[in-house]
Amino acid sequence: MLTIETLQLLLAGFATAFSLENLLMAFLGALIGTFVGVLPGLGPTSAIAILLPVTTVLEPTQGMIMLAGIYYGAMYGGSTTAILLNIPGELSSVPTCLDGYPLARLGKGGPALGISAIASFVAGVVGVIGLVFFAPLLADQALKFGPPEYFALMLLALTLMVSLSGGSLLKSFLMGAFGYALSLVGLGPSSGMPRFDYGFSSLVGGLDMISIIIGLFAITEVLKGIAEKRRATVVGKPGSVYPQKADMKKSAAPMLRGGLVGFFLGLLPGCSAAITAFLAYDLEKKVSRQPEKFGHGAIEGVAAPEAANNATSSAGFIPLFSLGIPSSPPLAVLLAGLMIYGLTPGPVLFAQHADFVWTVIASMFIGNMMLLVLNLPMVWLWVKLTRVSFGIMAPVILLLCTIGAYSVRNSMFDVWIAFLFGGLGYLFVKYKWPVVPLILCFILGPLLEESFIQTMAMGSGSLGFVLSRPLSLAILLAAVVLLIVSLLLNRRTRQRLHEEQKKGVDVA
């Protein structure tokens, strides 16, 4: 909790963070992070890893401020192309596509980008406030999550397939099974032996998530544009970047709920921003009085996941600083950075290097403010992309897709996988098969399998061990309740859509 001593340390951190050198590092990190987020395939992990050697010539505080800025800046930037072009810059921006792109096609791309920037700012600040108040306490509680709790949490996350079914539960479950099957390709988590590689060395390392995302969204969108003989990148004018009062009113509660979901789940190692964004989106769909509007341009469907993924990025610094546990790949690179700087994360970090910790935390407040100031005016730059002829944009998008897919593992195999899934994605869209369950299960597959194996080992081969732990049992019960609620909401949504279609026929 906040004490007088903590407050004094925070104020001292702000005093140091407002120095010209630290402000410049925060600005550079935020700017680079935004561009990294916009470009599909690069991602904050690669960007931080590339720039980590460069930051060794800086003071540790300055280097960490810059690298942290790249991390949460990328969370901001990933939504831009997701909304305007249906191309998620980051995996965590996939849920934003579901309503962001329909809003852009309705001529509300500007307000959607504005809400995205504001939601990211609000959640980022909420996350940093949580970091200030509860870092040691929450990090200690997060340690109580063992493999059985993670297994139960992954099962709870799988209930999202019902909400993301797009009308057909059978298609959703089949696509989820396909996604899980794809996640099995590569080295087994327990045996370390290759599986389902069929003699191809390129498959030993598994299929890359970024390549699949690029194919299912970016390349699919280009193929759709060619099939539709599209002239402009986005149909309809983007509109004003500043949201109207009605949009802000609709988005206020989703921002808060998404921020809280992202913050508390972001404390758990392995619970990525993508997972929290999906959960926040699903929560908004469940509490909405008009769930049938989701997927067709609901502003709440942009606010909630954007708030969640930014709160997750801030929350991840709690176990990193307090316990030395990185909760995501970018934070694992930041952990390496701390080691290079000669700083050992853990409880002693707060005691021995309090000036470093509190200056970095204070810089996050400043960095989030910079991102808001940067992103709102820069929205006009991104909006201009939508006015470029599709004939010009399509080759540029394909070029960026090729570079993005290749850059992850420097492999042409990943490029071919991206184009293969681009063709599959076009067929999925054409015949109305939902792609999001496939992505969700591909993400959750390895986590589910690993936690299942560890749980079975802890329980001496008995899955009933999960039920013997109060926390995992509570999560399983919550999963059952959510599944029932999701089925009921799915049924209600289909009934409402059927009624609206019937009314439309009657009017005609």
N, C-alpha and C positions, 0 to 999 in steps of 0.2 A: 504494500500500500504506500501511498505518497506520504512522506515525512518531511519535516523541515529541512533535514540534511539533503534528501533527494531533490527537493525544490531548489536548494542552493546550488547543488551540482548541475541541475538542468539549466538554471540561469547562467551559470558560469559557462556551460556548454554553448548556449546561445551567443554569449559574448565572443567566444572563440569562433563559432560558426559564421559570424557576421564579418569576419576579417575578409579582406579583398581576395586573398588566395583561396580560401575555403568557399566563398561565394562563386568564384570562377569555376572551381572543380564541380560544385553542385550544378551549375548551369551547363557545363560541358557534359556531365553525366546524364542530365535530364534530356538534353538535345540529342545526344548520340542514342540514348535509350528509345526516344520517340521514333527516330529513323529506323532503328533496329526492329522495333515493333511493327512498323509499317511494311518492311520487306519480308515477304513470306519465306520461311526456311532458315533464316539466319538465327534469330532467337537470342535471348540474353545470355544463355550459357556460353555460346560460341563467342559472342562479343566480349564478355568479361574475360574469357580464357585468352582471347587474342590480345587484349589490352593489359592483362595482368603484368606481363614483363615490363611494359612501358611505365606502369605506376610505381615500380620499385625505385625509380629515381626520385620519387616524391616522398614527402613525409608520410608516415603510415596513416595519419588522420586524413590528409588530403587524398591519398590513394583510395582509402575505403569510402570516403564521401563520393568520389567520382564513380567507383564501381557500384555502390549502392544505388546511385542515381540512374545508372544504366539499367539496373534490374527493375526498379519500379517505374522508370520511364518507358521501358518496353511494354509494361502492362497497359499503360496509357495508349501507346501507339498502335497496338495490335487491333484495336477496334475500328480504326479508320477505314482500312480497306475491307474489313468485314462488313461494315455498314454500306459503303459506297459501291463496292464491287463484288460483294459476296465471297471475298477471299480473306479468310482469317490470317492476320499476320502472326498470331500466336495460337497455340492449341487452346488456350483459355478463352480465346475470342470466338470459338465455334458457336457457343450458345447465343452470342450477340448477333450472329448471322441470321438466326431464326426469325427475328423480328426487325433487326436493323435494316437488312436489305429490302424487305417488303416496304418499310417506311420510306426508304430512298426511292423506290419505284413509285410510291404514292406522292412524291414531291416533298417529303419531310426528312430528307437526308440531313439537312442543316440542323434542325432541332434535335435529331437523333444523336448527331455528333456532339452537340452542345450538352445534352443530357449525359452522354457518355463521359465527357470531360468533367462535368460537375460531380457525377456519381463517383468517378475515380478519385477526385480531390477529396470529397467528403469521407469516403471509405479509407483513403490513405491517411487522413488526419485522425480518424477514429482508431485505425490500427496503431498509429504512433502514440496516441494517448494511452491506449491499452498497454503498449510497450513500456511507457513511463510508469504507469500505475501498478501493473501486475506482473512484470517480467519474472521475478524469482518465484512467485506463487504459482503462476500458470505453468511455467516450465516444469515445476515439481509435479503438478497434477498430470501433465502430459505423459510423464514417465509411467503412470499407472496403466497406460495403454500397451497391452502385450499382443502377441499374435492372435489370441482368441477374439480380442476386441476389434482388431483390424479385420479379421475374417467376417465378423458380424457387421462391421461398418461397410465393407465391400458388398455384402448381400443387401444391405439397406440401399446403397447407391444403385444396385441393379434394378430396384423397383422403379427407377426413372424410365425404364424402357416402356412402361405402360403409358406414362404421360407423353413420351416422345414418339408414340406409335403412329401419329398422323392419321388415325382412324382405324387402321387394321392391326389388331394385336398379333395375328398370325405372322404378318409380314415383319412386324417389329421384332418378334422373338426369333424368327428365321435370320434376320439381319444381325441380331445380337449374337446368335450362334456362329454365324459366319465370321464376325469380328473376333469372337473368342478363339475360333479355330485358327485364324491368322496369327493371333498372339502366341500360339503354341509353337510356331516355326522358330527354329534356332536352338540355342543351348538350354537344356533343362535346368531349372533352378536348384534341384537337389543333386542330380547325377552329374551335371556339367557336361553331358554328352549331347552331340547334335541330334535333333529329331526333325522329321518331316523336311529334310533338306534334299532328299532324292538324288544325292550325289553331286549337287551343285554347291560349290564352296561359297558362293555369294549368299546362299541362304543360311549358312552356319551362324552368322551374326544376327539372324532374324530380319523381319521386315521393319523398315524405318517408319515411325509414325508420321514424321514431317512429309515424307514422300507420298504417303497415303492421303494425308490432309490436302496437300497441294493438288493431287490428282482429283480427289472427290469434290473439291470446291473450285479452285482456280481454273484448271484445265476443263473441267465440266462446264464452267460458266462460259468459257470461250466457245466450246462446242455448241452450247445452247444458243449463243449469239449468232453463230454461223447458221444454225438451223432456222432461227427466227429471222434471218437476214436483217439483224439489228444494225441501225446506223449510229446511234449514240450509245455510250457505255451504260448510262442509266436513263430510263424513261422518266420524264417529268423533271421539273426544276427542283433543285435541292431545298429551296426556301431559306429563310433567315436562320443563322446559326444560333441565335439566342432563343431559347425555348419560351413559349408563351406561359402565362400564369397557370393555365389549366394543365399543361404538361408537367410543370414543376409540382403542382399539387398531386397529380397522379403518381409522380416519381419519388416523392419525399419518403413515404413509408417503405417502398421497395429498396431504396438506397440504404436505409437504416437496417432493414432485415438482411439484405445481401451483405452489408458490411459486417454484421454480427456473425452470420453464417461463415463468411470467409475468414474472419478473425479467429474464432474459436477452433474451427477445423484446421486452419493454417498452422496451429501449434503442433499438429501431429505429423511426424516424419512420414513422407510418402503420400500425404494427402495434398496433391498438387492443386494449383490454381484452377486447372481445367475441371477437376472433380468438384471443387467448391462452387465454381461458376455454374455447372450443370445442376447442382443441388439447389442453389439460390434461384435459378430459373424455374425449377420444378416447384419450389416452395411458393413462388409468386403465382404460378398457374393454379396451385391448389387453393390459395386464399382468395383468388380473384372471383368476383361475382360474375364475370364474363370470361371464363377460361377459353371459350371458343375463339376469342379474338387473338389468342397467342398463336404465333406462326403466320399471322396475316397483317402484322404491323401494330403491335401493342407496345407503347413506349415503356411500360413496366418491364417488358422482356429485354430491354436494353439496359435499364437502370440497375436491375438486380444483379445480373452476372458481372457487369462492369465493376460494381461496388465490391462484389465478392472477390474477384481476382486481385484487386488492388489491396484489399484488406488482408488477403492471404499473404501477399508479398511482404507486407509490414510485419504481420504476426510471426513469420518465419525467423525474424531476427531474435525473437525471444529465446527459443531453444538454442539458436546459434551462439548468442552471447552468453547465456546463462549456463548452458550445459555442453556446448561444443558439438551439438547435434544439428546437422543441416537437414531441413525438411524438404528440400527440392534440389535439383541439379545446379541451378545458378548459385544457391547458397553453399553448395559443396565446393564450388570454385572459390567463393568468397572465404570459406574456411581455409582453403589452401593459401589464400592471400594473407589471412591473419597469421598463419604459420610462417610464411615468408617474411612478414614484417616483425617476426619475433614475439608475437602476442599469443598467449595460450588462452583460448576461450574457456569459460567456466566461471564458477563463483569468484575465483581469484581475479578474474578480469575486471570485475566491478570494483574490487578492493585495491588492486595494484595499478590499474590504468583507468581510473574513473574519468579523468579528463578526456581520454580518447573515446570511451563509450558514450558519454553524455554529449560530446561535440558531434559525434556521428548521429545520435538520436535527434539532436536539435536541428542538424542539417536536413533531416527527413521532413521536418515541418517546412523548412525553407524550400526544399526541393519540390514538395507537392504544390506549394504556392507558385513556384516558377513554372511547373508543368501546366497548371491551370492558365496562367498568363500566356504561356507559349502556345498551348493547344487551341484556345478559343480563337485567337487571330489567325493561326495557321490553318484553321478549318477551311478558310476561303481558298487556300492553296490546294488542299485536297479536293474541294468541291469542283475546282476548275478541271480536275482530271475527268470528271463525269461529262464535261462538255467536249472532250476530245473525241474525234470520230472513232467508232469501234474498229474500223479498218486499220487505224494506226495503233490503237491501244492493244488489240488482240495479239499482234506479234511481240509487243513489249512485254505483255503479261506472260506469254509463253517463254520468252527469254529469261525473265525473272524466275519463272517456275523451274526452268532448267538449271539456272545458277543455284537457286535455293535448294533443290533436291540434291544436286551434286555436292554442295558445300558441306553438308552435314557429315558425310563419311568419305568424301572425295571418291565417289563411286558412280560410274555410269549406270550400274545396275539399278541404283536408286532412281535415276532419271527415267529409265524404262518402266520401273514400277509406278512412278508418278503418272506417266502417260497411259499405262495400262488401266490404272484406277480412274483416270480421266474418262476413258471410254466406258468403263463400267458405270461410273457416276452418271454419265449422260443417259445410259439405259435405265438406271435406277430412277432418275428424275422423270424420264419419259413415261415409264410404266408405274410411277408413284410408289416406289419402294423407299422407305425412310432410311437415310444414310447415317443419321445421328446415333441410333442404337448400335450400329456397326462400330463407330468411333468410340462410343462409350465403353463397349465390351472389350475393344482392343486395348484401351487404356487400363481398364480394371482387371483384365485377364491375368497379367503377371503378378499383380498385387494380391489378387484372390488366391491364385495357385500357391504363391510363396507363403502367405499367411495360413492357408489350409495345411500345407505340409508341416509347418512349424507347430501349429495347433495339435495335429495328430501326434507329433513327436512328444509334445508336452503332456498330452492326455493318454500316452501309451496305446495309441491306436484307436482311442474312443472319441468320437465326435461329441459325445455327451458332455465332455469336459467344458465345452463352450457354455452349456447351460448351468454349470456349477459355479460360474463366476458372475457376480451380480451385475457388473457393468456390461459384459457381453450379452447377458440374458436380457437386460433392459434394451440394448440396441436391437436385438433380434425381435423383441416384442414391438418396438417402434417400427421395424421393417414390415412386420405383418400388418400393423395398423395402416402404414403408408400405402401398402399394396392394396388393401381393401378400399381406402379412400381414393386412390388413383383409379381403380376399376370403376368405382361409382362416378367419379368425375368424368372419366372417359365416356361412360355410358350417357351421362347428362349432356356432354358436349356434342356427341353424335345426334342425340335427340333434338337439341337446339338447332344444329346445322340442318337437320332434316326438315324441321319446322320452317326455317328461313327459306330453304329451297322450295318448299311447298307453297309458301306465301308468294315467292317470286313467280312461280308458275301460275298461281291464281291471278296475280296482278296482270301478268302478260295476257 
